[in-house]
Amino acid sequence: MQKKYELVTRGTIEVVTETELRKVLTARRPVVYCGYEPSGKIHYGHVITLWKLLDFQEVGAHTILLLADLHAYLNDKGSREEIEQMVEYNKQCFIGMGADPERIEFKVGSEFQLESKYTMDVLRMATETTLLRARRSMAEIARHLKNPDVAQVIYPLMQAVDMSYLGVDVAIGGIDQRKVHMIAREKLEKLGYKKPVCVHMPLLHGLDGDAKMSSSKGNFIAVDEDPDEVRRKVKKAFCPMRVVEGNPIIEYAEHVVLPRLGELEIRRPEKYGGTLNVRESDELKKLYVAGELHPADLKSAVAEALIEIFTPVREYLGKG
């Protein structure tokens, strides 16, 4: 049991609650889900939550990957037709990253979110949630914050009801989902449903140093990006000397490269210290803060590692 717990909690920044999660893991086949807006390219920010979903799969959970098309529509991410096309593209990217459709259940939101029972539950949830609470829960998710529309209030209520409809025991998301998840935990029980355990993953900074990698901001690397483009983007990325806090290249090494490859090989000429093989994020950070690792060398190593990791995605999508 402890090994299961360690696997599903590695790399997380919060579990609400740890006691509840341990209990869930004793169930024969708990239901674990993560939802994504099909609104653009699948990038490294999505990778962390997908890999966590796959960790739960490895300990015997029934895993659900929700492509929340109506949520993307409510968040002004395109027309219904544009989003429908994005659903299939996103699904293929996830499959290329290891989401085997024989082992993971893919769901599209509009397949069930237009049913009368679902709608009634959203209305019931609305009577239990204040306008202010709903708006605050969208602070890190919504596209339009200065002049929010009514859709931003509906969005978190639907996300909570998704969990009840899918029978979710554990909800996975970035830490930006925390406020929405707390609404689900507090309100679903009042509607007669179980409250989900919530597992929160870190957010990766964008290439420009922005607090969040986002397809809408263009500060991302897509999982199917051409290798030369990956190198170009990483080379231009924000990576201040001796600074690890908020440094996207350090984060990509810590949360993407090291968990997947087990080490980061940094090739350097002998006159600059020779090749380094770093296996722990703490070791990498110490070297960087001490000035023993130049940003250019770090960037080059991370770029090549990322290209290696996501080669299967490009091959699956026929991009070589």
C-alpha positions as CSV (number, residue, x, y, z in Angstrom):
1,M,0.0,0.0,0.0
2,Q,2.8,2.4,0.9
3,K,4.4,1.9,-2.5
4,K,1.1,2.7,-4.3
5,Y,0.8,5.8,-2.2
6,E,4.3,7.0,-3.0
7,L,3.8,6.4,-6.7
8,V,0.6,8.4,-7.0
9,T,1.8,11.2,-4.8
10,R,5.3,11.7,-6.3
11,G,5.7,15.2,-7.8
12,T,2.4,16.5,-6.3
13,I,2.2,19.7,-4.4
14,E,-1.0,19.0,-2.5
15,V,-3.3,16.1,-1.7
16,V,-6.7,16.9,-0.2
17,T,-6.7,14.8,1.8
18,E,-3.9,12.3,2.3
19,T,-6.0,10.2,4.7
20,E,-8.8,10.0,2.2
21,L,-6.4,9.1,-0.6
22,R,-5.0,6.2,1.4
23,K,-8.5,4.9,2.0
24,V,-9.4,5.2,-1.7
25,L,-6.3,3.2,-2.7
26,T,-7.7,0.3,-0.7
27,A,-10.7,0.1,-3.0
28,R,-10.6,-2.6,-5.7
29,R,-10.7,-0.2,-8.6
30,P,-11.1,3.5,-7.7
31,V,-12.2,6.0,-10.4
32,V,-9.6,8.7,-11.2
33,Y,-10.1,11.5,-13.7
34,C,-8.5,14.5,-15.2
35,G,-10.2,17.0,-17.5
36,Y,-8.8,19.1,-20.2
37,E,-10.2,22.0,-22.3
38,P,-9.6,21.0,-26.0
39,S,-8.7,24.6,-26.9
40,G,-5.2,24.4,-28.5
41,K,-1.9,22.6,-28.6
42,I,-1.1,20.0,-26.0
43,H,2.0,21.3,-24.2
44,Y,4.3,20.4,-21.3
45,G,1.9,21.8,-18.8
46,H,-0.6,19.1,-19.7
47,V,2.0,16.4,-19.6
48,I,2.4,16.5,-15.8
49,T,-1.3,15.8,-15.1
50,L,-1.5,13.1,-17.7
51,W,1.5,11.3,-16.3
52,K,-0.1,11.4,-12.9
53,L,-3.3,9.9,-14.3
54,L,-1.1,7.1,-15.7
55,D,0.5,6.6,-12.3
56,F,-3.0,5.9,-10.9
57,Q,-3.6,3.5,-13.8
58,E,-0.5,1.6,-12.7
59,V,-1.9,1.0,-9.2
60,G,-5.1,-0.4,-10.6
61,A,-7.4,2.6,-10.9
62,H,-10.0,3.0,-13.6
63,T,-8.8,6.2,-15.3
64,I,-10.9,8.7,-17.2
65,L,-9.5,11.5,-19.5
66,L,-12.2,14.0,-20.1
67,L,-12.0,16.3,-23.1
68,A,-14.3,19.1,-21.9
69,D,-15.5,20.6,-25.1
70,L,-18.4,22.6,-23.6
71,H,-16.1,24.0,-21.0
72,A,-13.8,25.2,-23.7
73,Y,-16.8,26.8,-25.4
74,L,-17.9,28.5,-22.2
75,N,-14.3,29.8,-21.7
76,D,-14.4,31.4,-25.2
77,K,-11.8,29.1,-26.7
78,G,-13.5,28.8,-30.1
79,S,-16.7,27.9,-32.0
80,R,-18.3,24.5,-31.4
81,E,-17.0,23.4,-34.8
82,E,-13.4,24.5,-34.0
83,I,-13.4,22.9,-30.6
84,E,-14.8,19.6,-32.1
85,Q,-11.8,19.4,-34.4
86,M,-9.5,20.2,-31.5
87,V,-11.0,17.3,-29.5
88,E,-9.7,14.7,-31.9
89,Y,-6.3,16.3,-32.3
90,N,-5.9,16.5,-28.5
91,K,-7.0,12.9,-28.1
92,Q,-4.3,11.7,-30.6
93,C,-1.7,13.7,-28.8
94,F,-2.6,12.1,-25.5
95,I,-2.5,8.6,-27.1
96,G,0.9,9.4,-28.5
97,M,2.1,10.3,-24.9
98,G,1.0,6.9,-23.6
99,A,-2.7,7.2,-22.9
100,D,-3.6,3.8,-24.3
101,P,-7.3,3.8,-25.3
102,E,-7.5,0.2,-24.3
103,R,-6.6,1.1,-20.7
104,I,-7.9,4.6,-20.3
105,E,-11.5,5.8,-20.9
106,F,-11.8,8.9,-23.1
107,K,-14.9,10.9,-22.5
108,V,-16.1,14.0,-24.4
109,G,-18.1,16.4,-22.2
110,S,-21.0,17.0,-24.6
111,E,-21.7,13.3,-24.6
112,F,-23.3,13.6,-21.2
113,Q,-23.4,17.3,-20.2
114,L,-26.6,18.0,-22.2
115,E,-28.6,15.4,-20.5
116,S,-31.6,16.6,-18.4
117,K,-30.4,15.0,-15.2
118,Y,-27.0,16.6,-15.6
119,T,-28.6,20.0,-16.2
120,M,-30.8,19.6,-13.2
121,D,-27.7,18.9,-11.0
122,V,-26.0,22.0,-12.3
123,L,-29.1,24.0,-11.3
124,R,-29.1,22.4,-7.9
125,M,-25.4,23.2,-7.5
126,A,-26.2,26.8,-8.5
127,T,-28.6,27.1,-5.5
128,E,-25.8,26.0,-3.2
129,T,-23.0,28.3,-4.5
130,T,-22.7,32.0,-4.2
131,L,-21.9,34.2,-7.2
132,L,-18.7,35.5,-5.6
133,R,-17.5,31.9,-4.8
134,A,-18.0,30.8,-8.4
135,R,-16.2,33.8,-9.8
136,R,-13.3,33.5,-7.4
137,S,-12.8,29.8,-8.4
138,M,-12.2,30.9,-12.0
139,A,-9.5,33.5,-11.1
140,E,-6.7,31.4,-12.6
141,I,-8.7,29.6,-15.3
142,A,-11.0,32.1,-17.0
143,R,-10.0,33.8,-20.2
144,H,-11.9,37.1,-19.5
145,L,-11.4,38.4,-15.9
146,K,-11.9,42.1,-16.2
147,N,-15.3,41.8,-17.8
148,P,-16.5,38.3,-16.9
149,D,-19.6,36.8,-18.5
150,V,-22.2,34.5,-17.0
151,A,-20.5,31.4,-18.5
152,Q,-17.7,31.8,-16.0
153,V,-20.1,31.1,-13.2
154,I,-21.6,28.0,-14.9
155,Y,-18.1,26.6,-15.7
156,P,-17.1,25.6,-12.2
157,L,-20.5,24.2,-11.4
158,M,-20.4,22.0,-14.4
159,Q,-16.9,20.8,-13.5
160,A,-18.1,19.7,-10.1
161,V,-21.1,17.9,-11.6
162,D,-18.8,16.2,-14.0
163,M,-17.2,14.4,-11.1
164,S,-20.5,13.2,-9.7
165,Y,-21.7,12.0,-13.2
166,L,-18.4,10.1,-13.8
167,G,-18.4,8.6,-10.3
168,V,-15.0,10.1,-9.5
169,D,-13.1,9.1,-6.4
170,V,-10.0,11.2,-7.2
171,A,-9.7,14.4,-9.3
172,I,-6.3,15.3,-10.7
173,G,-5.5,18.9,-11.8
174,G,-3.0,21.7,-11.7
175,I,-3.0,23.8,-8.6
176,D,-4.9,26.4,-10.6
177,Q,-7.9,24.0,-10.3
178,R,-7.8,24.1,-6.5
179,K,-10.7,26.5,-5.9
180,V,-13.0,24.6,-8.3
181,H,-12.1,21.4,-6.7
182,M,-12.9,22.8,-3.3
183,I,-16.4,23.7,-4.5
184,A,-16.9,20.1,-5.6
185,R,-15.7,18.7,-2.3
186,E,-18.0,21.1,-0.3
187,K,-21.1,21.1,-2.5
188,L,-21.4,17.6,-4.0
189,E,-22.1,16.0,-0.6
190,K,-25.1,18.4,-0.2
191,L,-26.5,17.0,-3.4
192,G,-26.1,13.4,-2.3
193,Y,-22.8,12.6,-4.0
194,K,-19.4,11.6,-2.7
195,K,-16.7,14.3,-2.4
196,P,-13.6,13.6,-4.5
197,V,-10.1,13.4,-3.2
198,C,-8.1,16.1,-5.0
199,V,-4.5,15.7,-6.2
200,H,-2.8,18.9,-7.3
201,M,0.2,19.2,-9.6
202,P,2.5,22.1,-10.0
203,L,2.1,24.6,-12.9
204,L,5.0,25.1,-15.2
205,H,6.1,28.6,-16.0
206,G,5.9,29.7,-19.6
207,L,9.0,30.1,-21.8
208,D,8.8,33.8,-21.1
209,G,8.9,33.4,-17.4
210,D,5.1,34.0,-17.0
211,A,3.6,32.2,-14.1
212,K,1.7,29.8,-16.3
213,M,2.4,28.0,-19.6
214,S,-0.6,28.5,-21.8
215,S,-1.5,27.9,-25.4
216,S,-3.5,31.1,-25.4
217,K,-0.4,33.1,-24.4
218,G,1.9,31.4,-26.9
219,N,4.6,30.8,-24.3
220,F,4.6,27.0,-24.6
221,I,6.3,24.1,-26.3
222,A,3.8,21.6,-27.8
223,V,4.4,17.9,-27.4
224,D,4.5,17.4,-31.2
225,E,6.8,20.3,-31.8
226,D,9.5,19.9,-34.5
227,P,12.9,19.2,-32.9
228,D,14.5,22.4,-34.4
229,E,11.6,24.4,-33.1
230,V,12.1,22.9,-29.6
231,R,15.7,23.9,-29.7
232,R,14.9,27.4,-30.9
233,K,12.3,28.0,-28.2
234,V,14.4,26.6,-25.4
235,K,17.4,28.7,-26.6
236,K,15.3,31.9,-26.4
237,A,13.6,31.0,-23.1
238,F,13.8,33.0,-19.9
239,C,16.6,31.4,-17.8
240,P,18.4,33.9,-15.5
241,M,21.9,33.0,-14.3
242,R,22.0,31.3,-10.8
243,V,18.2,31.7,-10.4
244,V,16.0,28.6,-10.0
245,E,12.8,30.1,-8.6
246,G,10.5,30.7,-11.5
247,N,13.0,29.5,-14.0
248,P,11.1,27.5,-16.7
249,I,14.1,25.5,-17.9
250,I,14.9,24.3,-14.4
251,E,11.2,23.4,-14.0
252,Y,11.2,21.4,-17.3
253,A,14.2,19.5,-16.1
254,E,12.7,18.8,-12.7
255,H,9.2,17.9,-13.6
256,V,9.5,16.5,-17.2
257,V,13.0,15.3,-17.9
258,L,14.2,13.8,-14.7
259,P,11.0,11.9,-13.9
260,R,10.9,10.4,-17.4
261,L,14.6,9.8,-18.2
262,G,16.1,9.4,-14.7
263,E,18.9,11.8,-15.5
264,L,19.9,14.9,-17.4
265,E,23.0,14.6,-19.5
266,I,24.8,17.9,-19.9
267,R,27.5,17.8,-22.5
268,R,30.2,20.4,-22.2
269,P,33.8,20.7,-23.5
270,E,36.4,19.6,-21.0
271,K,37.6,23.2,-20.5
272,Y,34.2,24.1,-19.2
273,G,34.0,21.1,-16.8
274,G,33.2,18.2,-19.1
275,T,30.0,16.2,-19.2
276,L,27.6,16.2,-16.2
277,N,25.0,13.5,-15.5
278,V,22.5,14.9,-13.0
279,R,20.0,12.6,-11.5
280,E,18.3,14.7,-8.8
281,S,16.6,18.0,-9.1
282,D,18.2,19.3,-5.8
283,E,21.6,18.5,-7.3
284,L,20.8,20.4,-10.5
285,K,19.6,23.4,-8.5
286,K,22.7,23.5,-6.4
287,L,25.0,23.4,-9.4
288,Y,23.0,26.2,-11.1
289,V,22.8,28.5,-8.1
290,A,26.5,28.0,-7.5
291,G,27.2,29.2,-11.0
292,E,28.8,25.8,-11.9
293,L,26.3,25.4,-14.8
294,H,25.9,28.0,-17.5
295,P,22.4,28.7,-18.8
296,A,23.4,27.9,-22.4
297,D,24.6,24.4,-21.4
298,L,21.5,23.8,-19.4
299,K,19.2,24.9,-22.2
300,S,21.0,22.7,-24.7
301,A,20.8,19.6,-22.5
302,V,17.1,20.2,-21.7
303,A,16.2,20.8,-25.3
304,E,17.8,17.5,-26.4
305,A,16.1,15.6,-23.5
306,L,12.7,17.0,-24.4
307,I,13.1,16.0,-28.0
308,E,14.0,12.5,-26.9
309,I,11.0,12.2,-24.6
310,F,8.4,13.4,-27.1
311,T,9.8,11.5,-30.1
312,P,7.0,8.9,-29.7
313,V,4.3,11.6,-30.0
314,R,5.7,12.9,-33.2
315,E,6.1,9.4,-34.6
316,Y,2.6,8.5,-33.6
317,L,1.2,11.6,-35.3
318,G,3.3,10.9,-38.4
319,K,5.6,13.9,-37.9
320,G,8.9,12.0,-37.7
